[in-house]
């Protein structure tokens, strides 16, 4: 449309501006649709997903620790500067970090609730605490 003969420079600029605004609106509508889909998935997860943080340089999904341990066999454990939740379990899929923060008592409870991963967790917690 911008190549039609006889259009003044002013009209061409107006058409270009309208086209740019329409393009941004489509992009915003796509983003809104994506957020609605994420919210729907979070609802379907019955509280297992606590939060989704999407940023330019990093994105992460915060999960409850039991569902996290059900989904991930190998993961990293690091210490946090938090008295209440001193450990963070994390694993990366496709550039997205999945994480769960966990208290000392919850770590101890894992010995009975998830015994098949207890040795791995105990070893990783000891290394993280050093």
Secondary structure, DSSP 8 states (H G I E B T S, - for coil): -TT-TT--HHHHHHHHHHHHHHHHHHHHHHHHHHHHHHHHHHHHTTTSEEEEEE-SS-EEEEE-HHHHHHH-SS-EEEE-S-SS--EEEEEEETTEEEEEEE-HHHHHHHHHHSHHHHHHHHHHHHHHH-
